[in-house]
Amino acid sequence: MLKALDELLIKAVLAVAILLLALMSLVAFYQVVTRFVFHAPSTWSEVLSRTLNIWMIYLGLVAACRYGAMMAVDTLIARLRGRMRLFLLVVIAALSIGILLAMAWYGLDITIRVRFQSLAGIRNPFNGERVSIAWMYAALPVGALLAAVATFAHLLEQIQATLAGQPD
């Protein structure tokens, strides 16, 4: 059941990241058209495009951590067997998770600090009020926490494969 939940979460995160990429591309194209064709640049499109890009990157980080696509010492890991391999896998994952948790902690701190500031040029379409810049900064703690969980899940898979004697 956990495996199915894990796969569903990763597929959902990737789907959202892909959707954000498509939206970001459309918004950036709109910005170019309004600036260079109509000579009246949009006030909101650059900020929205940047926000979508940040969220896309941090959600993509989750999938990269889950599939082990982040930078590691692959050559050394591939040559090691048994306890040394397990030790190195745990050390790399622990360092990665530690950094991700620090990113989440400080990301949450900065998100809380900036919650009273607003994104330039963007208004809430439902009530016309300004949109807090905290929505953009929230990508950091959300992405980092999910990436830490994904890194841990990947570590468990690697440990299981190593104990079963399967190569990576």
RODO-49993 format. One record per residue (C-alpha): residue number from 1; residue in one letter; chain; z, y negated, x. Coordinates in Angstrom, 1 decimal. Example, Ala and Ser with C-alpha at 12.3 -4.5 7.8 and 13.67 -1.06 7.14 Angstrom:
BEGIN
1 A A 7.8 4.5 12.3
2 S A 7.1 1.1 13.7
***
This chain:
BEGIN
1 M A 0.0 0.0 0.0
2 L A 0.8 -2.4 2.9
3 K A -2.6 -1.6 4.4
4 A A -4.4 -2.5 1.2
5 L A -2.3 -5.7 0.9
6 D A -3.1 -6.6 4.5
7 E A -6.9 -6.0 4.0
8 L A -6.8 -8.0 0.8
9 L A -5.0 -10.9 2.5
10 I A -7.4 -11.0 5.4
11 K A -10.4 -10.8 3.2
12 A A -9.0 -13.7 1.0
13 V A -8.3 -15.8 4.1
14 L A -11.8 -15.2 5.5
15 A A -13.4 -16.0 2.1
16 V A -11.5 -19.3 1.9
17 A A -12.4 -20.2 5.5
18 I A -16.0 -19.5 4.7
19 L A -15.9 -21.5 1.5
20 L A -14.3 -24.4 3.5
21 L A -17.1 -24.2 6.1
22 A A -19.7 -24.5 3.3
23 L A -17.9 -27.4 1.6
24 M A -17.4 -29.1 5.0
25 S A -21.1 -28.8 5.7
26 L A -22.0 -30.3 2.3
27 V A -19.6 -33.2 2.7
28 A A -20.8 -33.9 6.2
29 F A -24.4 -33.8 5.0
30 Y A -23.4 -36.2 2.2
31 Q A -21.9 -38.5 4.8
32 V A -25.1 -38.6 6.8
33 V A -27.2 -39.3 3.8
34 T A -25.1 -42.1 2.6
35 R A -24.8 -43.7 6.0
36 F A -28.4 -43.4 7.3
37 V A -30.5 -43.2 4.1
38 F A -28.6 -45.6 1.8
39 H A -26.9 -47.7 4.5
40 A A -23.7 -47.5 2.5
41 P A -21.4 -44.9 4.2
42 S A -19.0 -43.0 2.0
43 T A -15.3 -43.9 2.5
44 W A -13.9 -40.5 1.8
45 S A -16.4 -37.9 3.2
46 E A -15.5 -38.1 6.8
47 V A -11.8 -37.7 6.1
48 L A -12.4 -34.8 3.7
49 S A -14.8 -33.2 6.2
50 R A -12.2 -33.4 8.9
51 T A -9.5 -32.0 6.7
52 L A -11.7 -29.1 5.6
53 N A -12.5 -28.4 9.2
54 I A -8.8 -28.2 10.2
55 W A -7.9 -25.8 7.4
56 M A -11.0 -23.7 8.2
57 I A -10.0 -23.4 11.8
58 Y A -6.4 -22.4 11.1
59 L A -7.4 -19.9 8.4
60 G A -10.0 -18.5 10.9
61 L A -7.2 -18.1 13.4
62 V A -5.4 -15.7 11.0
63 A A -8.4 -13.4 10.9
64 A A -9.0 -13.6 14.7
65 C A -5.4 -12.7 15.3
66 R A -5.5 -9.8 12.9
67 Y A -8.6 -8.3 14.4
68 G A -7.4 -8.9 18.0
69 A A -10.3 -11.3 18.8
70 M A -8.0 -13.7 20.6
71 M A -8.0 -14.0 24.4
72 A A -6.0 -11.2 26.0
73 V A -6.0 -9.2 29.2
74 D A -8.5 -6.6 27.9
75 T A -9.5 -5.2 31.2
76 L A -6.0 -4.4 32.2
77 I A -5.0 -3.1 28.7
78 A A -8.1 -0.8 28.7
79 R A -7.0 0.7 32.1
80 L A -3.4 1.3 31.2
81 R A -2.1 4.4 29.3
82 G A 1.3 5.4 27.9
83 R A 4.4 3.3 28.3
84 M A 2.8 0.6 30.5
85 R A 0.1 0.0 27.9
86 L A 2.7 -0.2 25.1
87 F A 4.8 -2.6 27.3
88 L A 1.8 -4.9 27.9
89 L A 0.7 -4.9 24.3
90 V A 4.3 -5.8 23.2
91 V A 4.6 -8.6 25.8
92 I A 1.2 -10.1 24.9
93 A A 2.0 -9.9 21.1
94 A A 5.5 -11.3 21.6
95 L A 4.2 -14.3 23.6
96 S A 1.5 -14.9 21.1
97 I A 3.9 -14.7 18.2
98 G A 6.4 -16.9 20.0
99 I A 3.8 -19.6 20.5
100 L A 2.6 -19.3 16.9
101 L A 6.1 -19.6 15.5
102 A A 6.7 -22.7 17.7
103 M A 3.4 -24.1 16.3
104 A A 4.6 -23.4 12.8
105 W A 8.0 -25.0 13.4
106 Y A 6.7 -28.2 14.9
107 G A 3.8 -28.2 12.4
108 L A 6.3 -28.1 9.6
109 D A 8.3 -30.9 11.2
110 I A 5.3 -33.2 11.5
111 T A 4.1 -32.3 8.0
112 I A 7.4 -33.4 6.6
113 R A 7.5 -36.5 8.7
114 V A 4.0 -37.7 7.6
115 R A 4.4 -36.8 3.9
116 F A 4.6 -40.5 2.9
117 Q A 1.4 -41.5 4.7
118 S A -1.9 -41.1 2.9
119 L A -5.4 -40.0 3.8
120 A A -7.7 -43.0 4.1
121 G A -10.3 -43.4 1.4
122 I A -9.2 -40.4 -0.6
123 R A -7.7 -40.7 -4.1
124 N A -6.5 -37.9 -6.4
125 P A -9.3 -37.4 -9.0
126 F A -6.8 -36.6 -11.7
127 N A -4.3 -39.6 -11.5
128 G A -6.0 -42.0 -9.0
129 E A -3.1 -42.0 -6.6
130 R A -3.4 -41.7 -2.9
131 V A -3.4 -38.2 -1.3
132 S A -0.7 -37.4 1.2
133 I A -1.8 -36.7 4.7
134 A A 0.7 -33.9 4.7
135 W A -1.9 -31.8 3.0
136 M A -4.0 -31.9 6.2
137 Y A -1.1 -31.3 8.5
138 A A 0.1 -28.4 6.4
139 A A -2.7 -26.3 7.8
140 L A -0.8 -26.0 11.1
141 P A 2.4 -24.3 9.8
142 V A 0.5 -22.2 7.2
143 G A -2.1 -21.0 9.6
144 A A 0.4 -20.4 12.4
145 L A 2.8 -18.4 10.2
146 L A 0.0 -16.3 8.8
147 A A -1.4 -15.8 12.3
148 A A 2.0 -14.6 13.5
149 V A 2.1 -12.0 10.8
150 A A -1.5 -11.0 11.5
151 T A -0.7 -10.6 15.2
152 F A 2.3 -8.4 14.4
153 A A 0.1 -6.3 12.1
154 H A -2.5 -5.9 14.9
155 L A 0.2 -5.0 17.4
156 L A 1.5 -2.2 15.0
157 E A -2.1 -0.9 14.8
158 Q A -2.5 -0.9 18.5
159 I A 0.9 0.9 19.0
160 Q A -0.1 3.5 16.5
161 A A -3.5 4.0 18.2
162 T A -1.9 4.2 21.7
163 L A 0.7 6.8 20.5
164 A A -2.1 8.8 18.9
165 G A -4.0 8.7 22.2
166 Q A -7.0 6.8 20.7
167 P A -8.8 4.2 22.8
168 D A -9.0 0.7 21.5
***
